[in-house]
Amino acid sequence: MSLISFMGALEIGLIFALVALGVWVSFRVLDFPDLTADGSFPLGGAVAAVMIVAGYNPWVACGAAVLAGAAAGLLTSWLNVHLGILQLLASILTMIALYSINLRIMEAPNVSLLGEPTVFAPFINDDNAYLMQPLVLAVIVLAVKLLLDWFFSSEIGLALRATGANPRMARAQGIATGTLTMAGMALANALIALGGALYVQTQGGADISMGLGTIVIGLAAVIIGETLMPSRLIVVITLATVVGAVLYRLFIALALQADFIGLQAQDLNLITAVLVGVALVLPKFRARLRRKPVAASSNGGQQP
């Protein structure tokens, strides 16, 4: 793999690290199966792209994308908390609605950002773009990770974690689980939308279909991170999620560039399925390997 290919994979991996952190909040912290990501990711990209083309500052456009993503998460959780619609179905309804909303926002299937200013523009030139864009993204991801670490160590963050771990016990302790569920879903989809806003600025435009498979990528990153760095510490968990997203993109790049395998761009979903399957199976093999020494010691080292 060339340096440019490696930096490109790292760049996309860092963007999807934000998506993975959002998926982690909904799936792991809140225990809320959420498919809104497939709509909130292109929503963030659509809002950012349209605002940048309209002449707004790229950072302001990213902020607007974050708010739009938070609104999408609020809608999903509101359907569940206040209308009693099943979590998965509520997220599917929001995802479907967002497809039309995104088309309305862009007023076309795609919006070009070629020649438009981006958040990376002050830091790059024609010679260092492949180095500086991943560096800027790394700073953004690090800042988001540290903020999440701080938030989930705060009183509200601990209440949010308790809501996902045991809602009945949380309610018994006086925690407003419905309100916190809505806040957590807003946070999750705000992070995903931020990833979409940064993605369109690295790719040169927004497209209505760019959200397909977002939730699978986010889950893959979370699972890979948990498999490689199992822990109960929030600081380690968020780091593992970021590492999982970066490794996922690197694995994809390696697989597609390995000539002896013969994979092509259309095999991306196949590679993703294989990676997720391997990540799911690895913990079971690890558990079996741990049981074998225990079983041997209990038998006194004798074979049955």
Secondary structure, 3 states (H helix, E strand, C coil): CCHHHHHHHHHHHHHHHHHHHHHHHHHHHCCCCCCCHHHHHHHHHHHHHHHHHCCCCHHHHHHHHHHHHHHHHHHHHHHHHCCCCCHHHHHHHHHHHHHHHHHHHHCCCEEECCCCCCCCHHHCCCCCHHHHHHHHHHHHHHHHHHHHHHHCCCHHHHHHHHHHHCHHHHHHCCCCHHHHHHHHHHHHHHHHHHHHHHHHHHHCEEECCCCCCHHHHHHHHHHHHHHHCCCCCHHHHHHHHHHHHHHHHHHHHHHHHCCCCCCCHHHHHHHHHHHHHHHHHHHHHHHHHHHHHHHHHHCCCCCC
